[in-house]
Amino acid sequence: MKRLSILTAAILALILSACGTLAAPTMNGVDVQNTAVAAAFTMVAQTLAAVPTATPLPPTEASTQTPLPTDTPLPLPTLNVTLTSTAAPVSNNPGGDPCATRVLSPSQGKGTVIRVVNTTKVSVTVSMYLNETAAHGECGYRGFTLTKNNDIVYNDLVQGCYNLWAWSDDPNGKFGTVSGSGCINNPDKWTFEVSATNIKFVGP
């Protein structure tokens, strides 16, 4: 019996000593704090490592389109008008007036007779223009040359309003361009007298 109690006491002592070795060692506060900080840095490092790296955007593609060519207007055809004499000393009409380039050769309207007299002592070039008439649309220019103290009579013209210009290339002709106008409303003979100062319209 005494042996059993000694044996029991020995077993208990071994058990107690074994339990004493299993007890967790105590840590001071500084070690606990350092361990917590190290664990926190480890977590932050692992979190940053898990974040995907930013992929740079591809560069913007430069435009390679060739600009469209600009429209170049085609040149307009020129209208060549040949007169039997010098054309009128007037500028071209930019508004596209058909009368500005039309040779006066009326085919309709009431007929009349027009006489043009050169009262100067030099040859003159005359340009006669019929304003477009509302009734039949006749209009245009007629040019001719008159020697000194000479005249011309036209029987193929129509009634309407006429403008005349005259000038001389003769160095002795001491005048520039002169002009005059008049409206004709009957078939009688009407006269335009060219002088060095003007063109006078004389009735029948």
Buried (B, 14 or more C-beta within 10 A) or exposed (E): EEEEEEEEEEEEEEEEEEEEEEEEEEEEEEEEEEEEEEEEEEEEEEEEEEEEEEEEEEEEEEEEEEEEEEEEEEEEEEEEEEBEEBBBBEEEEEEEEEBBBBEBEBEEBBEBBBBBBBBBEBBBBBBBBBBBBEEBEBBBBBBBBBEBEEBBEBEEBBBBBBBBBBBBEBEEBEBEEBBBBBEBEEEEBBBBBBBBEEBBBEEE
